[in-house]
Amino acid sequence: MLYKTIAPADLGVKTDVSPHLIDARAWITMAGMRALGGEVVNFPGWTSIFAGGTDVGGAVTLIASIEKFNNSQFLVVGGPSKIYRYNAVAKTLTDISGAVTFVTTLDEPWWPFMFNDNLYVTNKNDGLYKYTGSGNVSLVSGAAGARAGAVLKDHICLFNLTGGFDQTFLWAAEGSDTAWAALATNDAGEFDLKDSPGQGVALYRLGNDLIAYKDDSITPITFIGGNEVFGRRQAVDKIGLLGQFALANLGRYHIGMSDREFFKYDGGTLADTDIGEPIRNTVYDAMSQKYRNRCRAMWFRDTQEILFMYPASGSVGELTHFVIYNYGDNVWYGPTPITQGTYVGATRRSLSMVIDEVTDIIDTVTDFIDSDVFIVGNPMQLFGDLSGVVHDIGVGQSANGTAITRTLESGDHFLGEGAVDEAGNPVVVPLSSVFSVNAVVIETKDVANDEISFYIGSHMELNDAVTYSVAYTIKAHSSGVIRIPVRGAGTLGRWIRVKFSIPSSRQFGLYGLQYEFSPVGRR
């Protein structure tokens, strides 16, 4: 009897490599699973933060966390026509729209940012509004509506303005939210970013600069003072941002989605597009062309993961799948389906505000903060759906009560490489060998007695279809080793792989995998 041991979590998914070339430690499918700390485990589910029957009256168009100078903290959410303050105790909403009925859409959602201890939200349909933390939101006098807004050196800056000014970058006078016209007595101003034909998409802070993303370029904007006030240079051409919120701002650099690839940008003259190669074709070839601008990114700081959500072909407006990038280990996993009918409509986490304004509390409080309540040690990762409900990822294992089936499938393993005998001595096995697997040993970490399905698969030649065994039902121990005797279909071939199906939102963790096998000939 010979043995081959696999360490499951070192490399994650490498879908850019042909299966027979995938490193023995890699997985080609990790739907609903993640690779962290040397093990493969569940990626969590999500649940509504609202009391039953509470919603925002349609698709969620705004989620913004507020941290005031006096340490009061709350959450503001919005739908197509109204904006609400969230009450974390009652899990209900209070309308703060006043008499205004908004016309916000999924393609022109609210963009939130903080200035002078107040929340500002803007979109091209409704204009720029201000919320002080009490009363209702109010229209900012003299300001244009914009697709994106941000603050740089005590100036409110807006990008892609209402009225056809898709390339215009506008700023108010220093310290003001009402002085927008450039005068001899103030430093308000504007310029057009016409180095490329694309439209303005978003503004994100990066160090001391604002990065103006168009759909086809990246332009850093720097405060220079004097008569010019702001300077700009087009740093990256032919790479832009796919949608307003398709980017994670990690402080020192951005990771986002362009028209055809994932990228990393750190403020230089180049964007690194190599990071997304393992997953690029899997995502972009399946993406809806009509709704691709609605892609969203969500940053999981503690686990060094970024979740990218996108609409697959056939979507009617909702985001249907997600993939995850673990930037600590430089691995990807997914795609994982999102429950049908769920629209991830407002995943923006006010990242520039969280990173730049409240860094002193980010490690001990929340990334999204409830109304008047600290959630110490339990950060909230929020998204909204088409029905107007906001969900928190990381609470439970289901999709808001709907069971998730998770899948874990390895690449093809040539068992001769790295094989050892019962004494642990290396064994040389010819490359043309055919193997018969007698048993697979797995080391698990799980809730005791949760049943999952295990399959072993094989094929002789690379172009052959993989033959899988019948399902072997195993009960994962809370921690331990399980030996699974196998026979028949899926156990004989030159290339061997395994697959796990984890139904009904059950938990499953895999530490290690070992084949017990014998060479039975050559081919």
N, C-alpha and C positions, 0 to 999 in steps of 0.2 A: 504494500500500500504506500502511495506517495501522497504528499500534502503540498498545497499551495495556499499561502495566506495573503489576504487582501486587506489593506488599510483603507477604509471607505471614504474618508472625508478630506483627504489631502488636496485633491484637485478640483472637486466639484464637477460641473458639467463642461464638456469640451465638444460641443456640437459641430465645431468647424473641422474636426478630424474624422476621417473615415473610421467606422467602428473597429476594424481590425487593427488600426494603428493607435487606438486610444490606450493611454497608459492604464495598467491594470488597476490603478487606484481610483480611476475616474468613473463617473456616472453619466449616461447620456439622457436620462430622464429623472428629474427631481420635481415632480408636480406636487406642490404643497409641502415640500420638504426643504430643509436648509442644512448646510454643512458648517458646523461651528465647533471649535475646540476639539477636533479630532473625532467627532462623531456626526452621524446623520440623524437629525431629529425633525419633528414637526415644525413647519412654519405655522404660527398661530392663526386662529380664526378671528372673527370680529362680531360685535354685538351693538345694538342701538344704544345710544346714551339718553334717548328720550323715553318718557313715560308712554304707555300704550295709547295710541290714538294721536299723539303729538307729531306734527310735521310742519314744514315751512311753506306748504301750499303749492308744491311742485318741485321740480328739480332744484337741488341745492346749488346756489351760485356764490356763496360766501361762507368761509369759516375763518375767523380771525381771533387770536388770543390777545388779551390786553393785560399789560403790566404797568400800573400807574406808579408815579413817583412815591405815592404814599403807601405802596405795597398792596393796594387793592388789586384784585385780579378777576377777570371774567372772560366769558366767551361770547362772541357775537356771530350769528349765522344769518343767512339770507336765502330767500327763494326768488322766484321770478318777479314778484311784485312787492314784497315786504322784507324788512330787516328786523331781526329780533335779538334780544338779549337772553342768554340761557341762564336758568336757575338750576344749579346743580343739585340742590337739596330736593326740590320737587320734580326735577327733570322735565321742566316745562319751559315755555317761551313767553316772553313779554314783547309785544309789538312796539318798536321804537321808531317806526316810520312816520308817525304823525299822520297828517292828511295826505301824504304823498303816496301815489301808486306807481311803482317803478316798472320799467319794461326791460329788465335784465334778461339776457338769454345765455344759453350754454356756450355760445360762440363769442359773446361779449359779457363775461361774468365780472363780478366785482373784483377789484385789485386792492388789497388793504396795505396800509403802511402807517407808522406812527410819526408824529411831529409835535413838539412842544407838549408832550404828555397827553395828546389826544389821538384818537383813531381817525384816519381818513380812508375813505373808500371811493374808488372811481371806476367808471366804465364809460364807453363812448356813447351809450344810449341815454344815460341818466345824468352824467356830470360828476362833479367832485362834491362829496358830502363829508361832514365832520361829526364826530360823536365824542363828547367830553366825558362820558361815563355816567351822566344823569340826563333825564329828560329824553328828548328825541334827537334823531340825526337832523342836521341842518345843511342846506345848500351853501357852498362856499361862494361868496359873491365874486363875480368877475372871472372865475376860473373856467377853463375849458374842460369838457369831458375828455378822458384819455384812456387808452388801453392799459397803461402802466404808470405807476408813480413811485417815487422814492425821495430820500432826503440826502443831500450832500452839502457839507459845510453850512448848515443852517438855512439851506435853500430847498423849498419844495420843487421837485423836478417832475415833469410830465412828458410822456412819449407817446406818439401816434394819437393825434388829437381829432376830436369830432370835427366834421366838416370837410373831410378829404385831405387832411394834413397828415398823411400816413407816415411821413418821414421826419416830422417836426419834433424837435426836442425843445421844450419850453421850461423856463424857471421863473419863480416869483422872486421878489426882492428879499434880501436877507432878513430872516426872522418873521416874514409876513406870509399870510395865506390869502391876502386880498390884493396885493400890489403886483399885478401881472404885466402891465404895460411899461415898457422901458422908457424911463424919463431921465433927465439930467440929474435928478435928485435921488435916484435909486439905482440898484444894480440888477434889476430884472432884465430878462432878455430871451433870445431864442436863436436857434440855427437849424438848418435842415441837414439831415444825413443822407446825401444823395450820391455817395460814392458807389452805391449799388442800387439796382432798381427795386429791391425788396421792401416790404412793409415793416414798420416797427412792431415788435412782438412783446418785449419785456425789458425791465430794468432790474438789475441785481447788483448789490454791493460786492466788491472784491478789494480787500485792503482799503486804501484811501481813495479808490476810484469807484465810479458807477460804470457798469458794463451795459451798454445799450445793445440788446440783441435784436437784429432784424431776422427775417426768415432766410437770408442768404449771406449774412455777414455778422461780425462781432466788432464792436467799437468801444474802447475804453474812453471814458470821459473824466477829465481831471480838473480839479479846482486850481486856477492859476491866479485869481484875483484881478485887480486893476480893471481896466475898461473891458477886457475880454471876458472876465469872470470864469468861464469854463473853456477848456481846450479839449480837442478830440482828435483821434487818429484811427483810421480803420486798420485794425491789427490782423484780422482774419477775413479772407474772402472765400466764397463758395461754401462756407460752413456757417450755419445760423442756428436758430432755435425753432423747433417744430411747432411748439405751442407755448402759451404763456407760462404754464406751470410744469412743463416737461423738463425741469431742472432741479437739482439738489444743490444748495449752496452750503458747502462744507467749511466756509470761512476762508481757507487758504486757496481753495480752488473750487470750480464748478464741475459737476458731472451732469450732462444732459443729453437730449435727443435732438439731432438735426434732421434734415429731410430724409436722409438715407442711412444714418449711422449714429451710434452713440459717440460722445466725445468728452474729453477732459480739458478744461481750460484754466490756466493759472495766471493769466494776465499778460503773457508774452505775445509773440507774433505768430504762433502756431497753436493749433488745437490738436490734441492727441486723439486720433480716431482708431487707434489700435486696440483700445481697451474693450471695445464691443465686438470684436471679430468673432469670438466664439458663439455669439447669440444673434448677431445682426440679421442674417438671412432668415432665421427662424421667426423673428419678430416682424421685420419689414415686408417679407414676402406674403405674410398672412394679414397685414394691416389694412383696414378700411381706408381708402383714399379720401372718401368724403368727410370722415370725422376724425382724421388723424391729428388735427390741431387740438383735439381735446385730451391728448395724452397727458398723464400726470406722473410726477415723481414724488416719493415720500422718503425722507431720511430717517433711518433707525440708528441714532447716534451710538447707543450702548453696544450694539452688535455689529457696527460698521457695515450696515447693509443699506442699499437704496432700492426701493421697490418702484418699478416702472409699470404703469398701467396703460393699456392701449385697446382700441376697438379693432376686433378682427373683422375680416371681410364678412358682409352680411349683417353687421351691426346696424341697428336703427337709431343710433345716437349714444348708446351706453358703452362703457368700457367693459370689455368681456374677458380679458386675460391680463395676467401680470407676470413679469420676470423680475428676478432679484439679482443685484450685483453686490457681492461681498468685496468691498474695496480693500479690506485688510488682507485677505488672502488672494485677491485678484481672481475670483471665480464667479461664475454665473450659475443660477439654477432657475428652473421653470421651462416652459410656460405653465402657469396654473390657471384654470378657468375661474372666473368670478361668477357667483350665482347669477343665472340668467335674469335679466330685468333690473339688475343693480347697476346704477351709473355712478362711477367714481367722479363726482362732479365738482368737488371743491377740496382738493387735497393740499392746496397751498397752506403752508404752516407759518406764514409771515416770517420766513427764515431770516431775512435780513434783520428784522426786528429782534428775533430770538437771539441771533448770534451777536449783533452789534449793540443792542440796548440792554439786555438782561443777562449778560454772561456771568454775572456774579451769582445768579441763582439757578442757572440752567442744569447744574448737576444735582441739585437737591430738590427742585420743585418739579415743574412739568414743562413739556414742550408745548402743549396746549393746556390752558389753565381754566378750571371751572369757576363759576360765579361764586366769589367770596369764599372759596374753599381751596386749601392747599392739598395736592395729592402727592405727598412726599414719597419718593421711591417708586412711583407708578405713573410714568409718563404716558400721555394719551397721544395716539396716532390716529387722526381723524380723517374720514372721508364722508361724502354725502351721496345719496342715490336719487334716482329719477322720481321716486315717490315723496321726496322731501325729508327723509330721515338721515340723521348723522350717526355714523358708526365709529367705534373705537377698535382698531386692530390690536390684538394682543389680549383680548378678553375672551377666554374660552377657545374651543377648537372648531366650532361650527361657524357657518355663514349666517349669523343672526338667527340661529335655531335650525337652519337647514344643514343636514349632514354633508360633510365633505369626504370624498374618497381621494386619498393621496396615493401617488404612484412613485416607486423608486425602481429604476431599471439600470443595470450596469452595462458597460460596453462589453465587447467580446474579449474573453481571456484565453490566451494560449497557456495552458497549464504547465507546459514543460519549462518555461522560463521561470526561474526561481524555485523550482520544485525541490523538496527535501524528502529524505526517507524518515522512518519512525524515530531514528536517533538524531534527527536534525541535520544530517549530512547532506550537502548539495548533491543533486543527481543531474547528470547530463542526459537530456532527452532530445532526440532528433526533431528538427523543425517539421518534418512531414508526418509526425506521429498523430495517431487517432487515439482519443481518450474515452474511457468509460468512468463516469462519476458514480461513486457508491453512496456518498453522503455529503451534505453541506452542513458545516458547523457555524452558527452565528452567535455572537455575543450581543445581548440586548440590554437596553435600559428602558423601562416602560412601566405603566400601571399594571399591576399583576393581573394575569389571566385575560388580557385583551386579545381577542382572536384576530389574526391577520392571515392573508393568503400569500403563499410562497410558490414561485414557479422557477423551474430550471429550464434553460433553452440551449439549443445547440444547432450548428450547421457545419457541413463539410467544407464547402467552398464559399468564398466571400460573397458571391452573387446569389447564393441559395437563400431562400426564405428561412427564417429562424423557426425551428420546431420547438414548441413549448410543451412542457409536461402538463398534466392536470394540476389543479390547485391543491397544494398541501396546506391544510389548515393547522396553524401553530398558535400556541398561546404564549405570548411574550411574558417573560418573568420581569419582576420589578428590577432585577439585576441578575444576570446569569448567562450561562452557556446552554444553547439548545442544539442538539444534533438531529438533523433531519435526514433519515435514510431516503434515498431516491432510487427509482428504477423505471425502466421503460422509456417512453418518449422524452426527448430533451436531454438525455444523459449521455448520448454517444455522439461524438463529433470531434472536429479539429478545433473548433472555436466554441467556447462555453460562456454563457451569461446567466444572470439571475434577475428576478423581478419580484417585487413585493407590492401587494395591493392592500392599503390600510383603509378599510371602509368605516362609515358611520362616525366620522370625526374621532376615531380612536387615536391614542397616542402611541408612538413607536420611536425608539431610538436604537441605532445600530452602531456598535463600537468596532466590530471586526467580523470578518468572513473568511472561512477556510474551506477549501475543497479537499475531499478524500477521493483519490482517483487511481486508476491504473492505465498505463499505455496498453492498447490491445492490438496494435499493428501500425502500419505506415501506409500513406497514400500520396 
